[in-house]
């Protein structure tokens, strides 16, 4: 399983926290779902990550 480490600036961190809370998800899960959503929409089908 891939692990990604990212240290967002304060403004981005605040947006992430608000978005995750609004969706009722942990920050990690919210980011994971956004990656899956973007990858599904933009990457070639054979490279797409399938949402759980």
mmCIF entry with sequence, helices, sheets and N, C-alpha, C, O atoms, coordinates in Angstrom:
data_MODEL
# 
_entry.id   MODEL 
# 
_entity.id                         1 
_entity.type                       polymer 
_entity.pdbx_number_of_molecules   1 
# 
_entity_poly.entity_id                      1 
_entity_poly.type                           'polypeptide(L)' 
_entity_poly.nstd_linkage                   no 
_entity_poly.nstd_monomer                   no 
_entity_poly.pdbx_seq_one_letter_code       
;(UNK)(UNK)(UNK)(UNK)(UNK)(UNK)(UNK)(UNK)(UNK)(UNK)(UNK)(UNK)(UNK)(UNK)(UNK)(UNK)
(UNK)(UNK)(UNK)(UNK)(UNK)(UNK)(UNK)(UNK)(UNK)(UNK)(UNK)(UNK)(UNK)(UNK)(UNK)(UNK)
(UNK)(UNK)(UNK)(UNK)(UNK)(UNK)(UNK)(UNK)(UNK)(UNK)(UNK)(UNK)(UNK)(UNK)(UNK)(UNK)
(UNK)(UNK)(UNK)(UNK)
;
_entity_poly.pdbx_seq_one_letter_code_can   XXXXXXXXXXXXXXXXXXXXXXXXXXXXXXXXXXXXXXXXXXXXXXXXXXXX 
_entity_poly.pdbx_strand_id                 A 
# 
loop_
_entity_poly_seq.entity_id 
_entity_poly_seq.num 
_entity_poly_seq.mon_id 
_entity_poly_seq.hetero 
1 1  UNK n 
1 2  UNK n 
1 3  UNK n 
1 4  UNK n 
1 5  UNK n 
1 6  UNK n 
1 7  UNK n 
1 8  UNK n 
1 9  UNK n 
1 10 UNK n 
1 11 UNK n 
1 12 UNK n 
1 13 UNK n 
1 14 UNK n 
1 15 UNK n 
1 16 UNK n 
1 17 UNK n 
1 18 UNK n 
1 19 UNK n 
1 20 UNK n 
1 21 UNK n 
1 22 UNK n 
1 23 UNK n 
1 24 UNK n 
1 25 UNK n 
1 26 UNK n 
1 27 UNK n 
1 28 UNK n 
1 29 UNK n 
1 30 UNK n 
1 31 UNK n 
1 32 UNK n 
1 33 UNK n 
1 34 UNK n 
1 35 UNK n 
1 36 UNK n 
1 37 UNK n 
1 38 UNK n 
1 39 UNK n 
1 40 UNK n 
1 41 UNK n 
1 42 UNK n 
1 43 UNK n 
1 44 UNK n 
1 45 UNK n 
1 46 UNK n 
1 47 UNK n 
1 48 UNK n 
1 49 UNK n 
1 50 UNK n 
1 51 UNK n 
1 52 UNK n 
# 
_struct_asym.id          A 
_struct_asym.entity_id   1 
# 
loop_
_struct_conf.conf_type_id 
_struct_conf.id 
_struct_conf.pdbx_PDB_helix_id 
_struct_conf.beg_label_comp_id 
_struct_conf.beg_label_asym_id 
_struct_conf.beg_label_seq_id 
_struct_conf.pdbx_beg_PDB_ins_code 
_struct_conf.end_label_comp_id 
_struct_conf.end_label_asym_id 
_struct_conf.end_label_seq_id 
_struct_conf.pdbx_end_PDB_ins_code 
_struct_conf.beg_auth_comp_id 
_struct_conf.beg_auth_asym_id 
_struct_conf.beg_auth_seq_id 
_struct_conf.end_auth_comp_id 
_struct_conf.end_auth_asym_id 
_struct_conf.end_auth_seq_id 
_struct_conf.pdbx_PDB_helix_class 
_struct_conf.details 
_struct_conf.pdbx_PDB_helix_length 
HELX_P HELX_P1 AA1 UNK A 10 ? UNK A 23 ? UNK A 10 UNK A 23 1 ? 14 
HELX_P HELX_P2 AA2 UNK A 27 ? UNK A 42 ? UNK A 27 UNK A 42 1 ? 16 
HELX_P HELX_P3 AA3 UNK A 45 ? UNK A 47 ? UNK A 45 UNK A 47 5 ? 3  
# 
_struct_conf_type.id          HELX_P 
_struct_conf_type.criteria    ? 
_struct_conf_type.reference   ? 
# 
loop_
_atom_site.group_PDB 
_atom_site.id 
_atom_site.type_symbol 
_atom_site.label_atom_id 
_atom_site.label_alt_id 
_atom_site.label_comp_id 
_atom_site.label_asym_id 
_atom_site.label_entity_id 
_atom_site.label_seq_id 
_atom_site.pdbx_PDB_ins_code 
_atom_site.Cartn_x 
_atom_site.Cartn_y 
_atom_site.Cartn_z 
_atom_site.occupancy 
_atom_site.B_iso_or_equiv 
_atom_site.pdbx_formal_charge 
_atom_site.auth_seq_id 
_atom_site.auth_comp_id 
_atom_site.auth_asym_id 
_atom_site.auth_atom_id 
_atom_site.pdbx_PDB_model_num 
ATOM 1   N N  . UNK A 1 1  ? 0.842   -1.175 0.000   1.00 0.00 ? 1  UNK A N  1 
ATOM 2   C CA . UNK A 1 1  ? 0.000   0.000  0.000   1.00 0.00 ? 1  UNK A CA 1 
ATOM 3   C C  . UNK A 1 1  ? 0.893   1.246  0.000   1.00 0.00 ? 1  UNK A C  1 
ATOM 4   O O  . UNK A 1 1  ? 1.879   1.308  0.734   1.00 0.00 ? 1  UNK A O  1 
ATOM 5   N N  . UNK A 1 2  ? 0.552   2.203  -0.801  1.00 0.00 ? 2  UNK A N  1 
ATOM 6   C CA . UNK A 1 2  ? 1.311   3.444  -0.931  1.00 0.00 ? 2  UNK A CA 1 
ATOM 7   C C  . UNK A 1 2  ? 1.079   4.352  0.262   1.00 0.00 ? 2  UNK A C  1 
ATOM 8   O O  . UNK A 1 2  ? -0.044  4.470  0.752   1.00 0.00 ? 2  UNK A O  1 
ATOM 9   N N  . UNK A 1 3  ? 2.133   4.989  0.724   1.00 0.00 ? 3  UNK A N  1 
ATOM 10  C CA . UNK A 1 3  ? 2.020   5.988  1.777   1.00 0.00 ? 3  UNK A CA 1 
ATOM 11  C C  . UNK A 1 3  ? 2.576   7.290  1.235   1.00 0.00 ? 3  UNK A C  1 
ATOM 12  O O  . UNK A 1 3  ? 3.681   7.325  0.693   1.00 0.00 ? 3  UNK A O  1 
ATOM 13  N N  . UNK A 1 4  ? 1.809   8.357  1.381   1.00 0.00 ? 4  UNK A N  1 
ATOM 14  C CA . UNK A 1 4  ? 2.214   9.677  0.895   1.00 0.00 ? 4  UNK A CA 1 
ATOM 15  C C  . UNK A 1 4  ? 2.274   10.621 2.094   1.00 0.00 ? 4  UNK A C  1 
ATOM 16  O O  . UNK A 1 4  ? 1.349   10.662 2.905   1.00 0.00 ? 4  UNK A O  1 
ATOM 17  N N  . UNK A 1 5  ? 3.353   11.369 2.200   1.00 0.00 ? 5  UNK A N  1 
ATOM 18  C CA . UNK A 1 5  ? 3.480   12.351 3.266   1.00 0.00 ? 5  UNK A CA 1 
ATOM 19  C C  . UNK A 1 5  ? 3.468   13.734 2.646   1.00 0.00 ? 5  UNK A C  1 
ATOM 20  O O  . UNK A 1 5  ? 4.238   14.022 1.730   1.00 0.00 ? 5  UNK A O  1 
ATOM 21  N N  . UNK A 1 6  ? 2.596   14.585 3.149   1.00 0.00 ? 6  UNK A N  1 
ATOM 22  C CA . UNK A 1 6  ? 2.470   15.945 2.630   1.00 0.00 ? 6  UNK A CA 1 
ATOM 23  C C  . UNK A 1 6  ? 2.245   16.866 3.811   1.00 0.00 ? 6  UNK A C  1 
ATOM 24  O O  . UNK A 1 6  ? 1.437   16.553 4.686   1.00 0.00 ? 6  UNK A O  1 
ATOM 25  N N  . UNK A 1 7  ? 2.936   17.989 3.860   1.00 0.00 ? 7  UNK A N  1 
ATOM 26  C CA . UNK A 1 7  ? 2.776   18.958 4.923   1.00 0.00 ? 7  UNK A CA 1 
ATOM 27  C C  . UNK A 1 7  ? 2.197   20.243 4.325   1.00 0.00 ? 7  UNK A C  1 
ATOM 28  O O  . UNK A 1 7  ? 2.941   21.089 3.830   1.00 0.00 ? 7  UNK A O  1 
ATOM 29  N N  . UNK A 1 8  ? 0.870   20.388 4.371   1.00 0.00 ? 8  UNK A N  1 
ATOM 30  C CA . UNK A 1 8  ? 0.242   21.573 3.757   1.00 0.00 ? 8  UNK A CA 1 
ATOM 31  C C  . UNK A 1 8  ? 0.474   22.838 4.591   1.00 0.00 ? 8  UNK A C  1 
ATOM 32  O O  . UNK A 1 8  ? 0.732   22.775 5.793   1.00 0.00 ? 8  UNK A O  1 
ATOM 33  N N  . UNK A 1 9  ? 0.373   23.972 3.921   1.00 0.00 ? 9  UNK A N  1 
ATOM 34  C CA . UNK A 1 9  ? 0.460   25.237 4.653   1.00 0.00 ? 9  UNK A CA 1 
ATOM 35  C C  . UNK A 1 9  ? -0.796  25.388 5.514   1.00 0.00 ? 9  UNK A C  1 
ATOM 36  O O  . UNK A 1 9  ? -1.733  24.598 5.400   1.00 0.00 ? 9  UNK A O  1 
ATOM 37  N N  . UNK A 1 10 ? -0.809  26.391 6.361   1.00 0.00 ? 10 UNK A N  1 
ATOM 38  C CA . UNK A 1 10 ? -1.915  26.563 7.315   1.00 0.00 ? 10 UNK A CA 1 
ATOM 39  C C  . UNK A 1 10 ? -3.266  26.737 6.634   1.00 0.00 ? 10 UNK A C  1 
ATOM 40  O O  . UNK A 1 10 ? -4.261  26.164 7.077   1.00 0.00 ? 10 UNK A O  1 
ATOM 41  N N  . UNK A 1 11 ? -3.311  27.520 5.564   1.00 0.00 ? 11 UNK A N  1 
ATOM 42  C CA . UNK A 1 11 ? -4.577  27.754 4.869   1.00 0.00 ? 11 UNK A CA 1 
ATOM 43  C C  . UNK A 1 11 ? -5.109  26.466 4.237   1.00 0.00 ? 11 UNK A C  1 
ATOM 44  O O  . UNK A 1 11 ? -6.305  26.185 4.309   1.00 0.00 ? 11 UNK A O  1 
ATOM 45  N N  . UNK A 1 12 ? -4.225  25.690 3.621   1.00 0.00 ? 12 UNK A N  1 
ATOM 46  C CA . UNK A 1 12 ? -4.628  24.429 3.011   1.00 0.00 ? 12 UNK A CA 1 
ATOM 47  C C  . UNK A 1 12 ? -5.062  23.436 4.082   1.00 0.00 ? 12 UNK A C  1 
ATOM 48  O O  . UNK A 1 12 ? -6.035  22.706 3.894   1.00 0.00 ? 12 UNK A O  1 
ATOM 49  N N  . UNK A 1 13 ? -4.353  23.404 5.190   1.00 0.00 ? 13 UNK A N  1 
ATOM 50  C CA . UNK A 1 13 ? -4.712  22.522 6.306   1.00 0.00 ? 13 UNK A CA 1 
ATOM 51  C C  . UNK A 1 13 ? -6.118  22.844 6.804   1.00 0.00 ? 13 UNK A C  1 
ATOM 52  O O  . UNK A 1 13 ? -6.911  21.937 7.056   1.00 0.00 ? 13 UNK A O  1 
ATOM 53  N N  . UNK A 1 14 ? -6.427  24.123 6.947   1.00 0.00 ? 14 UNK A N  1 
ATOM 54  C CA . UNK A 1 14 ? -7.757  24.528 7.411   1.00 0.00 ? 14 UNK A CA 1 
ATOM 55  C C  . UNK A 1 14 ? -8.836  24.092 6.423   1.00 0.00 ? 14 UNK A C  1 
ATOM 56  O O  . UNK A 1 14 ? -9.891  23.605 6.831   1.00 0.00 ? 14 UNK A O  1 
ATOM 57  N N  . UNK A 1 15 ? -8.578  24.264 5.128   1.00 0.00 ? 15 UNK A N  1 
ATOM 58  C CA . UNK A 1 15 ? -9.547  23.825 4.114   1.00 0.00 ? 15 UNK A CA 1 
ATOM 59  C C  . UNK A 1 15 ? -9.748  22.318 4.150   1.00 0.00 ? 15 UNK A C  1 
ATOM 60  O O  . UNK A 1 15 ? -10.874 21.834 4.035   1.00 0.00 ? 15 UNK A O  1 
ATOM 61  N N  . UNK A 1 16 ? -8.668  21.585 4.307   1.00 0.00 ? 16 UNK A N  1 
ATOM 62  C CA . UNK A 1 16 ? -8.740  20.130 4.395   1.00 0.00 ? 16 UNK A CA 1 
ATOM 63  C C  . UNK A 1 16 ? -9.575  19.699 5.596   1.00 0.00 ? 16 UNK A C  1 
ATOM 64  O O  . UNK A 1 16 ? -10.437 18.828 5.478   1.00 0.00 ? 16 UNK A O  1 
ATOM 65  N N  . UNK A 1 17 ? -9.318  20.306 6.743   1.00 0.00 ? 17 UNK A N  1 
ATOM 66  C CA . UNK A 1 17 ? -10.057 19.956 7.953   1.00 0.00 ? 17 UNK A CA 1 
ATOM 67  C C  . UNK A 1 17 ? -11.545 20.253 7.793   1.00 0.00 ? 17 UNK A C  1 
ATOM 68  O O  . UNK A 1 17 ? -12.383 19.444 8.191   1.00 0.00 ? 17 UNK A O  1 
ATOM 69  N N  . UNK A 1 18 ? -11.881 21.404 7.214   1.00 0.00 ? 18 UNK A N  1 
ATOM 70  C CA . UNK A 1 18 ? -13.281 21.765 7.004   1.00 0.00 ? 18 UNK A CA 1 
ATOM 71  C C  . UNK A 1 18 ? -13.970 20.806 6.044   1.00 0.00 ? 18 UNK A C  1 
ATOM 72  O O  . UNK A 1 18 ? -15.093 20.371 6.299   1.00 0.00 ? 18 UNK A O  1 
ATOM 73  N N  . UNK A 1 19 ? -13.309 20.478 4.953   1.00 0.00 ? 19 UNK A N  1 
ATOM 74  C CA . UNK A 1 19 ? -13.901 19.588 3.950   1.00 0.00 ? 19 UNK A CA 1 
ATOM 75  C C  . UNK A 1 19 ? -14.101 18.181 4.506   1.00 0.00 ? 19 UNK A C  1 
ATOM 76  O O  . UNK A 1 19 ? -15.148 17.571 4.292   1.00 0.00 ? 19 UNK A O  1 
ATOM 77  N N  . UNK A 1 20 ? -13.118 17.673 5.205   1.00 0.00 ? 20 UNK A N  1 
ATOM 78  C CA . UNK A 1 20 ? -13.224 16.329 5.780   1.00 0.00 ? 20 UNK A CA 1 
ATOM 79  C C  . UNK A 1 20 ? -14.338 16.273 6.820   1.00 0.00 ? 20 UNK A C  1 
ATOM 80  O O  . UNK A 1 20 ? -15.121 15.324 6.848   1.00 0.00 ? 20 UNK A O  1 
ATOM 81  N N  . UNK A 1 21 ? -14.404 17.274 7.659   1.00 0.00 ? 21 UNK A N  1 
ATOM 82  C CA . UNK A 1 21 ? -15.447 17.313 8.684   1.00 0.00 ? 21 UNK A CA 1 
ATOM 83  C C  . UNK A 1 21 ? -16.831 17.413 8.035   1.00 0.00 ? 21 UNK A C  1 
ATOM 84  O O  . UNK A 1 21 ? -17.766 16.742 8.470   1.00 0.00 ? 21 UNK A O  1 
ATOM 85  N N  . UNK A 1 22 ? -16.965 18.235 7.011   1.00 0.00 ? 22 UNK A N  1 
ATOM 86  C CA . UNK A 1 22 ? -18.254 18.387 6.321   1.00 0.00 ? 22 UNK A CA 1 
ATOM 87  C C  . UNK A 1 22 ? -18.719 17.068 5.706   1.00 0.00 ? 22 UNK A C  1 
ATOM 88  O O  . UNK A 1 22 ? -19.918 16.797 5.640   1.00 0.00 ? 22 UNK A O  1 
ATOM 89  N N  . UNK A 1 23 ? -17.773 16.257 5.261   1.00 0.00 ? 23 UNK A N  1 
ATOM 90  C CA . UNK A 1 23 ? -18.109 14.959 4.659   1.00 0.00 ? 23 UNK A CA 1 
ATOM 91  C C  . UNK A 1 23 ? -18.158 13.832 5.684   1.00 0.00 ? 23 UNK A C  1 
ATOM 92  O O  . UNK A 1 23 ? -18.479 12.695 5.340   1.00 0.00 ? 23 UNK A O  1 
ATOM 93  N N  . UNK A 1 24 ? -17.841 14.139 6.941   1.00 0.00 ? 24 UNK A N  1 
ATOM 94  C CA . UNK A 1 24 ? -17.868 13.133 7.992   1.00 0.00 ? 24 UNK A CA 1 
ATOM 95  C C  . UNK A 1 24 ? -16.766 12.093 7.866   1.00 0.00 ? 24 UNK A C  1 
ATOM 96  O O  . UNK A 1 24 ? -16.953 10.932 8.229   1.00 0.00 ? 24 UNK A O  1 
ATOM 97  N N  . UNK A 1 25 ? -15.611 12.515 7.347   1.00 0.00 ? 25 UNK A N  1 
ATOM 98  C CA . UNK A 1 25 ? -14.488 11.609 7.124   1.00 0.00 ? 25 UNK A CA 1 
ATOM 99  C C  . UNK A 1 25 ? -13.250 12.093 7.862   1.00 0.00 ? 25 UNK A C  1 
ATOM 100 O O  . UNK A 1 25 ? -13.136 13.268 8.210   1.00 0.00 ? 25 UNK A O  1 
ATOM 101 N N  . UNK A 1 26 ? -12.328 11.172 8.094   1.00 0.00 ? 26 UNK A N  1 
ATOM 102 C CA . UNK A 1 26 ? -11.025 11.587 8.600   1.00 0.00 ? 26 UNK A CA 1 
ATOM 103 C C  . UNK A 1 26 ? -10.310 12.345 7.481   1.00 0.00 ? 26 UNK A C  1 
ATOM 104 O O  . UNK A 1 26 ? -10.668 12.210 6.311   1.00 0.00 ? 26 UNK A O  1 
ATOM 105 N N  . UNK A 1 27 ? -9.316  13.131 7.835   1.00 0.00 ? 27 UNK A N  1 
ATOM 106 C CA . UNK A 1 27 ? -8.563  13.856 6.805   1.00 0.00 ? 27 UNK A CA 1 
ATOM 107 C C  . UNK A 1 27 ? -7.887  12.887 5.845   1.00 0.00 ? 27 UNK A C  1 
ATOM 108 O O  . UNK A 1 27 ? -7.876  13.111 4.634   1.00 0.00 ? 27 UNK A O  1 
ATOM 109 N N  . UNK A 1 28 ? -7.332  11.827 6.375   1.00 0.00 ? 28 UNK A N  1 
ATOM 110 C CA . UNK A 1 28 ? -6.658  10.837 5.539   1.00 0.00 ? 28 UNK A CA 1 
ATOM 111 C C  . UNK A 1 28 ? -7.631  10.190 4.552   1.00 0.00 ? 28 UNK A C  1 
ATOM 112 O O  . UNK A 1 28 ? -7.319  10.039 3.370   1.00 0.00 ? 28 UNK A O  1 
ATOM 113 N N  . UNK A 1 29 ? -8.799  9.813  5.042   1.00 0.00 ? 29 UNK A N  1 
ATOM 114 C CA . UNK A 1 29 ? -9.791  9.180  4.172   1.00 0.00 ? 29 UNK A CA 1 
ATOM 115 C C  . UNK A 1 29 ? -10.293 10.163 3.125   1.00 0.00 ? 29 UNK A C  1 
ATOM 116 O O  . UNK A 1 29 ? -10.504 9.786  1.973   1.00 0.00 ? 29 UNK A O  1 
ATOM 117 N N  . UNK A 1 30 ? -10.486 11.422 3.516   1.00 0.00 ? 30 UNK A N  1 
ATOM 118 C CA . UNK A 1 30 ? -10.969 12.435 2.582   1.00 0.00 ? 30 UNK A CA 1 
ATOM 119 C C  . UNK A 1 30 ? -9.971  12.612 1.434   1.00 0.00 ? 30 UNK A C  1 
ATOM 120 O O  . UNK A 1 30 ? -10.356 12.648 0.265   1.00 0.00 ? 30 UNK A O  1 
ATOM 121 N N  . UNK A 1 31 ? -8.688  12.723 1.782   1.00 0.00 ? 31 UNK A N  1 
ATOM 122 C CA . UNK A 1 31 ? -7.652  12.868 0.754   1.00 0.00 ? 31 UNK A CA 1 
ATOM 123 C C  . UNK A 1 31 ? -7.636  11.638 -0.148  1.00 0.00 ? 31 UNK A C  1 
ATOM 124 O O  . UNK A 1 31 ? -7.538  11.765 -1.369  1.00 0.00 ? 31 UNK A O  1 
ATOM 125 N N  . UNK A 1 32 ? -7.731  10.462 0.440   1.00 0.00 ? 32 UNK A N  1 
ATOM 126 C CA . UNK A 1 32 ? -7.748  9.222  -0.332  1.00 0.00 ? 32 UNK A CA 1 
ATOM 127 C C  . UNK A 1 32 ? -8.913  9.209  -1.325  1.00 0.00 ? 32 UNK A C  1 
ATOM 128 O O  . UNK A 1 32 ? -8.740  8.839  -2.486  1.00 0.00 ? 32 UNK A O  1 
ATOM 129 N N  . UNK A 1 33 ? -10.087 9.609  -0.866  1.00 0.00 ? 33 UNK A N  1 
ATOM 130 C CA . UNK A 1 33 ? -11.252 9.632  -1.757  1.00 0.00 ? 33 UNK A CA 1 
ATOM 131 C C  . UNK A 1 33 ? -11.104 10.678 -2.852  1.00 0.00 ? 33 UNK A C  1 
ATOM 132 O O  . UNK A 1 33 ? -11.553 10.460 -3.978  1.00 0.00 ? 33 UNK A O  1 
ATOM 133 N N  . UNK A 1 34 ? -10.487 11.800 -2.542  1.00 0.00 ? 34 UNK A N  1 
ATOM 134 C CA . UNK A 1 34 ? -10.274 12.821 -3.578  1.00 0.00 ? 34 UNK A CA 1 
ATOM 135 C C  . UNK A 1 34 ? -9.303  12.310 -4.646  1.00 0.00 ? 34 UNK A C  1 
ATOM 136 O O  . UNK A 1 34 ? -9.494  12.562 -5.836  1.00 0.00 ? 34 UNK A O  1 
ATOM 137 N N  . UNK A 1 35 ? -8.269  11.598 -4.221  1.00 0.00 ? 35 UNK A N  1 
ATOM 138 C CA . UNK A 1 35 ? -7.327  11.026 -5.179  1.00 0.00 ? 35 UNK A CA 1 
ATOM 139 C C  . UNK A 1 35 ? -8.055  10.030 -6.073  1.00 0.00 ? 35 UNK A C  1 
ATOM 140 O O  . UNK A 1 35 ? -7.891  10.048 -7.293  1.00 0.00 ? 35 UNK A O  1 
ATOM 141 N N  . UNK A 1 36 ? -8.856  9.163  -5.466  1.00 0.00 ? 36 UNK A N  1 
ATOM 142 C CA . UNK A 1 36 ? -9.613  8.173  -6.255  1.00 0.00 ? 36 UNK A CA 1 
ATOM 143 C C  . UNK A 1 36 ? -10.563 8.853  -7.228  1.00 0.00 ? 36 UNK A C  1 
ATOM 144 O O  . UNK A 1 36 ? -10.680 8.437  -8.381  1.00 0.00 ? 36 UNK A O  1 
ATOM 145 N N  . UNK A 1 37 ? -11.235 9.886  -6.772  1.00 0.00 ? 37 UNK A N  1 
ATOM 146 C CA . UNK A 1 37 ? -12.175 10.603 -7.637  1.00 0.00 ? 37 UNK A CA 1 
ATOM 147 C C  . UNK A 1 37 ? -11.440 11.257 -8.804  1.00 0.00 ? 37 UNK A C  1 
ATOM 148 O O  . UNK A 1 37 ? -11.868 11.135 -9.952  1.00 0.00 ? 37 UNK A O  1 
ATOM 149 N N  . UNK A 1 38 ? -10.355 11.937 -8.524  1.00 0.00 ? 38 UNK A N  1 
ATOM 150 C CA . UNK A 1 38 ? -9.593  12.605 -9.576  1.00 0.00 ? 38 UNK A CA 1 
ATOM 151 C C  . UNK A 1 38 ? -8.997  11.591 -10.539 1.00 0.00 ? 38 UNK A C  1 
ATOM 152 O O  . UNK A 1 38 ? -9.077  11.757 -11.756 1.00 0.00 ? 38 UNK A O  1 
ATOM 153 N N  . UNK A 1 39 ? -8.406  10.554 -9.997  1.00 0.00 ? 39 UNK A N  1 
ATOM 154 C CA . UNK A 1 39 ? -7.783  9.534  -10.837 1.00 0.00 ? 39 UNK A CA 1 
ATOM 155 C C  . UNK A 1 39 ? -8.810  8.871  -11.731 1.00 0.00 ? 39 UNK A C  1 
ATOM 156 O O  . UNK A 1 39 ? -8.538  8.609  -12.903 1.00 0.00 ? 39 UNK A O  1 
ATOM 157 N N  . UNK A 1 40 ? -9.978  8.600  -11.198 1.00 0.00 ? 40 UNK A N  1 
ATOM 158 C CA . UNK A 1 40 ? -11.032 7.967  -11.978 1.00 0.00 ? 40 UNK A CA 1 
ATOM 159 C C  . UNK A 1 40 ? -11.480 8.871  -13.112 1.00 0.00 ? 40 UNK A C  1 
ATOM 160 O O  . UNK A 1 40 ? -11.788 8.390  -14.202 1.00 0.00 ? 40 UNK A O  1 
ATOM 161 N N  . UNK A 1 41 ? -11.520 10.175 -12.872 1.00 0.00 ? 41 UNK A N  1 
ATOM 162 C CA . UNK A 1 41 ? -12.011 11.100 -13.883 1.00 0.00 ? 41 UNK A CA 1 
ATOM 163 C C  . UNK A 1 41 ? -10.951 11.490 -14.916 1.00 0.00 ? 41 UNK A C  1 
ATOM 164 O O  . UNK A 1 41 ? -11.291 11.782 -16.063 1.00 0.00 ? 41 UNK A O  1 
ATOM 165 N N  . UNK A 1 42 ? -9.692  11.500 -14.532 1.00 0.00 ? 42 UNK A N  1 
ATOM 166 C CA . UNK A 1 42 ? -8.676  12.078 -15.395 1.00 0.00 ? 42 UNK A CA 1 
ATOM 167 C C  . UNK A 1 42 ? -7.671  11.092 -15.984 1.00 0.00 ? 42 UNK A C  1 
ATOM 168 O O  . UNK A 1 42 ? -7.137  11.342 -17.065 1.00 0.00 ? 42 UNK A O  1 
ATOM 169 N N  . UNK A 1 43 ? -7.402  9.990  -15.311 1.00 0.00 ? 43 UNK A N  1 
ATOM 170 C CA . UNK A 1 43 ? -6.382  9.065  -15.779 1.00 0.00 ? 43 UNK A CA 1 
ATOM 171 C C  . UNK A 1 43 ? -6.971  8.050  -16.742 1.00 0.00 ? 43 UNK A C  1 
ATOM 172 O O  . UNK A 1 43 ? -8.178  7.805  -16.720 1.00 0.00 ? 43 UNK A O  1 
ATOM 173 N N  . UNK A 1 44 ? -6.141  7.458  -17.582 1.00 0.00 ? 44 UNK A N  1 
ATOM 174 C CA . UNK A 1 44 ? -6.631  6.393  -18.459 1.00 0.00 ? 44 UNK A CA 1 
ATOM 175 C C  . UNK A 1 44 ? -7.275  5.284  -17.628 1.00 0.00 ? 44 UNK A C  1 
ATOM 176 O O  . UNK A 1 44 ? -6.843  5.003  -16.510 1.00 0.00 ? 44 UNK A O  1 
ATOM 177 N N  . UNK A 1 45 ? -8.298  4.668  -18.179 1.00 0.00 ? 45 UNK A N  1 
ATOM 178 C CA . UNK A 1 45 ? -9.061  3.643  -17.449 1.00 0.00 ? 45 UNK A CA 1 
ATOM 179 C C  . UNK A 1 45 ? -8.164  2.564  -16.843 1.00 0.00 ? 45 UNK A C  1 
ATOM 180 O O  . UNK A 1 45 ? -8.403  2.140  -15.713 1.00 0.00 ? 45 UNK A O  1 
ATOM 181 N N  . UNK A 1 46 ? -7.143  2.114  -17.566 1.00 0.00 ? 46 UNK A N  1 
ATOM 182 C CA . UNK A 1 46 ? -6.301  1.053  -17.045 1.00 0.00 ? 46 UNK A CA 1 
ATOM 183 C C  . UNK A 1 46 ? -5.434  1.496  -15.863 1.00 0.00 ? 46 UNK A C  1 
ATOM 184 O O  . UNK A 1 46 ? -4.862  0.650  -15.175 1.00 0.00 ? 46 UNK A O  1 
ATOM 185 N N  . UNK A 1 47 ? -5.329  2.803  -15.616 1.00 0.00 ? 47 UNK A N  1 
ATOM 186 C CA . UNK A 1 47 ? -4.552  3.321  -14.494 1.00 0.00 ? 47 UNK A CA 1 
ATOM 187 C C  . UNK A 1 47 ? -5.436  3.779  -13.338 1.00 0.00 ? 47 UNK A C  1 
ATOM 188 O O  . UNK A 1 47 ? -4.929  4.147  -12.279 1.00 0.00 ? 47 UNK A O  1 
ATOM 189 N N  . UNK A 1 48 ? -6.737  3.757  -13.531 1.00 0.00 ? 48 UNK A N  1 
ATOM 190 C CA . UNK A 1 48 ? -7.648  4.299  -12.525 1.00 0.00 ? 48 UNK A CA 1 
ATOM 191 C C  . UNK A 1 48 ? -7.627  3.480  -11.242 1.00 0.00 ? 48 UNK A C  1 
ATOM 192 O O  . UNK A 1 48 ? -7.513  2.254  -11.259 1.00 0.00 ? 48 UNK A O  1 
ATOM 193 N N  . UNK A 1 49 ? -7.742  4.201  -10.129 1.00 0.00 ? 49 UNK A N  1 
ATOM 194 C CA . UNK A 1 49 ? -7.883  3.576  -8.820  1.00 0.00 ? 49 UNK A CA 1 
ATOM 195 C C  . UNK A 1 49 ? -9.378  3.426  -8.579  1.00 0.00 ? 49 UNK A C  1 
ATOM 196 O O  . UNK A 1 49 ? -10.125 4.401  -8.669  1.00 0.00 ? 49 UNK A O  1 
ATOM 197 N N  . UNK A 1 50 ? -9.804  2.243  -8.280  1.00 0.00 ? 50 UNK A N  1 
ATOM 198 C CA . UNK A 1 50 ? -11.230 2.018  -8.062  1.00 0.00 ? 50 UNK A CA 1 
ATOM 199 C C  . UNK A 1 50 ? -11.597 2.377  -6.626  1.00 0.00 ? 50 UNK A C  1 
ATOM 200 O O  . UNK A 1 50 ? -10.982 1.868  -5.689  1.00 0.00 ? 50 UNK A O  1 
ATOM 201 N N  . UNK A 1 51 ? -12.619 3.270  -6.433  1.00 0.00 ? 51 UNK A N  1 
ATOM 202 C CA . UNK A 1 51 ? -13.050 3.619  -5.088  1.00 0.00 ? 51 UNK A CA 1 
ATOM 203 C C  . UNK A 1 51 ? -13.545 2.390  -4.339  1.00 0.00 ? 51 UNK A C  1 
ATOM 204 O O  . UNK A 1 51 ? -14.055 1.443  -4.939  1.00 0.00 ? 51 UNK A O  1 
ATOM 205 N N  . UNK A 1 52 ? -13.389 2.420  -3.038  1.00 0.00 ? 52 UNK A N  1 
ATOM 206 C CA . UNK A 1 52 ? -13.866 1.296  -2.208  1.00 0.00 ? 52 UNK A CA 1 
ATOM 207 C C  . UNK A 1 52 ? -15.350 1.330  -2.057  1.00 0.00 ? 52 UNK A C  1 
ATOM 208 O O  . UNK A 1 52 ? -15.923 0.466  -1.395  1.00 0.00 ? 52 UNK A O  1 
# 
